[in-house]
């Protein structure tokens, strides 16, 4: 499992397009894994990504089982690429260990529609979203010790079948590992739905 971190060139027209359209960003991300010798599907490759604005830069974080080919896009600042093997960190996970966390996610529930398939509905209140994250923790081998969240916002994109709008929220706080194997799986595979659109990556701190 690897992490890649790189700055995005916000002045590049293709970068501006991808930042404004989560579907276009998804296509650009998958292009990094599409070289003939290293083609991999998102789920199989446990590909997660996150866009983070920090210190006047827009950073792209990627985790995956294979290293991405950063030559496949022209809108990154190639001199800023940093990559590391996450396996030593995963190998040190243990019950009782505590980390700060930063998660962009889509807390939601499925609702049935008359004559149509079910669809996901964003949870309206902070309490509902906190309870949702606790349930994710129960499945993912951790418990939430403290939690705060940012203001929900929309991610928009254009699919061949029409436009999409996804409600997202940044959740931050502290967690404690309760089950090593389940937490390692959750960390590598992501938390919650809409992972194709930059959600679900669990960024950990000390």
C-alpha positions as CSV (number, residue, x, y, z in Angstrom):
1,X,0.0,0.0,0.0
2,X,1.4,3.3,-1.1
3,X,0.7,7.0,-0.5
4,X,1.5,9.7,-3.1
5,X,1.3,13.4,-2.3
6,X,1.7,16.1,-5.0
7,X,0.7,19.7,-5.6
8,X,-1.7,20.5,-8.3
9,X,-0.9,23.3,-10.8
10,X,-4.1,25.4,-10.3
11,X,-3.2,27.6,-13.3
12,X,-3.4,24.7,-15.7
13,X,-6.8,24.7,-17.6
14,X,-7.1,20.9,-17.2
15,X,-6.5,21.2,-13.5
16,X,-9.2,23.9,-13.2
17,X,-11.6,21.7,-15.1
18,X,-10.9,18.6,-12.9
19,X,-11.2,20.7,-9.7
20,X,-14.6,22.0,-10.8
21,X,-16.0,18.6,-12.0
22,X,-15.7,15.5,-9.7
23,X,-16.4,13.2,-12.6
24,X,-13.6,14.7,-14.6
25,X,-11.3,14.4,-11.6
26,X,-12.1,10.7,-11.2
27,X,-11.2,10.1,-14.9
28,X,-7.9,11.9,-14.4
29,X,-7.1,9.9,-11.3
30,X,-7.8,6.6,-13.0
31,X,-5.6,7.6,-15.9
32,X,-2.7,7.5,-13.5
33,X,-3.3,3.7,-13.1
34,X,-4.0,2.9,-16.8
35,X,-0.6,2.3,-18.2
36,X,-0.4,-1.0,-20.0
37,X,1.9,-2.6,-17.5
38,X,0.0,-1.3,-14.5
39,X,-3.7,-1.1,-15.3
40,X,-5.9,-1.6,-12.3
41,X,-9.6,-1.0,-11.3
42,X,-10.4,1.4,-8.5
43,X,-11.8,-1.1,-6.0
44,X,-9.2,-3.8,-6.8
45,X,-6.4,-1.4,-6.5
46,X,-7.9,0.2,-3.3
47,X,-7.5,3.6,-5.0
48,X,-8.5,6.5,-2.8
49,X,-7.8,10.2,-3.3
50,X,-8.4,13.5,-1.5
51,X,-8.0,17.1,-2.5
52,X,-6.7,19.3,0.3
53,X,-6.0,23.0,0.2
54,X,-3.1,23.9,2.5
55,X,-0.5,26.7,2.7
56,X,-1.6,28.3,-0.6
57,X,-1.3,25.0,-2.4
58,X,-3.9,22.5,-3.6
59,X,-2.6,19.0,-2.7
60,X,-3.6,15.7,-4.1
61,X,-3.3,12.7,-1.8
62,X,-3.5,9.2,-3.3
63,X,-3.4,5.8,-1.6
64,X,-3.3,2.5,-3.7
65,X,-1.8,-0.9,-3.9
66,X,0.2,0.2,-6.9
67,X,2.2,3.3,-7.4
68,X,0.5,5.7,-9.9
69,X,2.3,6.8,-13.1
70,X,2.5,10.5,-12.5
71,X,3.6,11.0,-16.1
72,X,0.0,10.5,-17.2
73,X,-1.1,14.0,-16.3
74,X,0.4,17.4,-17.1
75,X,-1.3,19.4,-14.3
76,X,0.7,18.3,-11.4
77,X,3.9,20.0,-10.1
78,X,6.2,17.1,-10.8
79,X,8.9,18.4,-8.5
80,X,6.6,18.2,-5.5
81,X,5.8,14.4,-5.8
82,X,6.4,12.5,-2.6
83,X,5.7,8.8,-2.2
84,X,6.0,6.4,0.6
85,X,5.1,2.8,1.5
86,X,2.3,2.6,4.1
87,X,2.8,-1.0,5.0
88,X,5.1,-0.3,7.9
89,X,2.4,1.9,9.4
90,X,-0.3,-0.7,8.8
91,X,1.9,-3.3,10.4
92,X,2.1,-1.3,13.6
93,X,-1.7,-0.9,14.0
94,X,-2.8,-2.3,17.4
95,X,-5.9,-2.2,19.7
96,X,-5.8,0.9,21.9
97,X,-3.7,2.9,19.5
98,X,-5.1,6.5,19.0
99,X,-4.8,8.8,16.0
100,X,-6.1,12.1,15.0
101,X,-8.1,11.8,11.7
102,X,-9.3,13.9,8.9
103,X,-12.1,12.5,6.6
104,X,-14.1,13.9,3.7
105,X,-17.2,11.8,3.4
106,X,-20.8,11.5,2.3
107,X,-22.8,10.3,5.4
108,X,-26.0,9.0,4.0
109,X,-28.8,6.5,4.1
110,X,-30.6,4.6,1.4
111,X,-34.2,5.5,0.7
112,X,-36.6,3.7,-1.6
113,X,-38.4,5.5,-4.4
114,X,-41.7,4.3,-5.9
115,X,-41.1,2.5,-9.1
116,X,-37.3,3.2,-9.0
117,X,-34.2,1.9,-7.4
118,X,-33.1,3.2,-4.0
119,X,-31.0,6.3,-3.7
120,X,-28.7,7.8,-1.1
121,X,-29.9,10.7,1.0
122,X,-27.4,12.9,2.8
123,X,-28.0,12.9,6.6
124,X,-29.4,16.3,7.6
125,X,-28.2,16.8,11.2
126,X,-24.7,16.7,12.8
127,X,-26.0,14.2,15.3
128,X,-27.2,11.8,12.6
129,X,-23.8,12.2,10.9
130,X,-21.9,11.5,14.1
131,X,-24.0,8.4,14.8
132,X,-23.3,7.3,11.2
133,X,-19.5,7.6,11.7
134,X,-19.7,5.6,15.0
135,X,-21.5,2.8,13.1
136,X,-18.8,3.0,10.4
137,X,-16.3,2.7,13.3
138,X,-18.0,-0.4,14.6
139,X,-17.6,-2.1,11.2
140,X,-14.2,-0.7,10.7
141,X,-12.5,-1.6,13.9
142,X,-12.3,1.8,15.6
143,X,-14.3,4.1,17.9
144,X,-14.6,7.8,17.6
145,X,-13.2,9.5,20.7
146,X,-13.8,13.1,19.6
147,X,-15.4,14.7,16.6
148,X,-15.9,18.0,14.9
149,X,-17.1,18.8,11.4
150,X,-17.0,21.5,8.8
151,X,-19.9,23.0,6.9
152,X,-21.3,20.6,4.3
153,X,-20.8,21.6,0.7
154,X,-21.6,20.2,-2.8
155,X,-19.3,18.4,-5.2
156,X,-20.6,18.7,-8.8
157,X,-19.9,16.7,-11.9
158,X,-21.0,15.8,-15.4
159,X,-21.7,12.2,-16.4
160,X,-22.8,11.1,-19.9
161,X,-26.2,10.4,-18.3
162,X,-26.5,13.9,-16.7
163,X,-25.2,16.1,-14.0
164,X,-24.6,14.9,-10.4
165,X,-24.4,16.8,-7.1
166,X,-23.0,15.1,-4.0
167,X,-23.2,16.6,-0.5
168,X,-19.9,16.2,1.3
169,X,-18.7,17.1,4.8
170,X,-15.2,17.1,6.4
171,X,-15.1,15.2,9.7
172,X,-12.1,15.6,12.0
173,X,-11.3,14.3,15.5
174,X,-9.6,11.4,17.3
175,X,-10.2,7.7,17.0
176,X,-9.0,4.6,18.8
177,X,-8.4,1.2,17.2
178,X,-10.5,-1.6,18.6
179,X,-9.8,-4.3,16.0
180,X,-6.5,-4.4,14.1
181,X,-7.6,-6.4,11.1
182,X,-10.8,-4.5,10.5
183,X,-9.1,-1.2,11.0
184,X,-6.4,-2.0,8.5
185,X,-9.1,-3.0,6.0
186,X,-11.0,0.2,6.6
187,X,-7.9,2.4,6.3
188,X,-6.9,0.8,3.0
189,X,-10.3,0.5,1.4
190,X,-11.9,3.8,2.7
191,X,-14.9,4.9,4.8
192,X,-18.4,5.3,3.4
193,X,-19.7,5.8,-0.2
194,X,-18.7,7.9,-3.2
195,X,-15.0,6.9,-3.0
196,X,-14.7,7.5,-6.7
197,X,-15.2,11.2,-6.2
198,X,-12.6,12.0,-3.6
199,X,-14.3,10.8,-0.4
200,X,-13.5,8.1,2.1
201,X,-9.7,8.5,2.6
202,X,-8.9,8.4,6.3
203,X,-5.9,10.7,6.8
204,X,-4.2,9.9,10.1
205,X,-2.0,12.0,12.4
206,X,-0.2,11.5,15.6
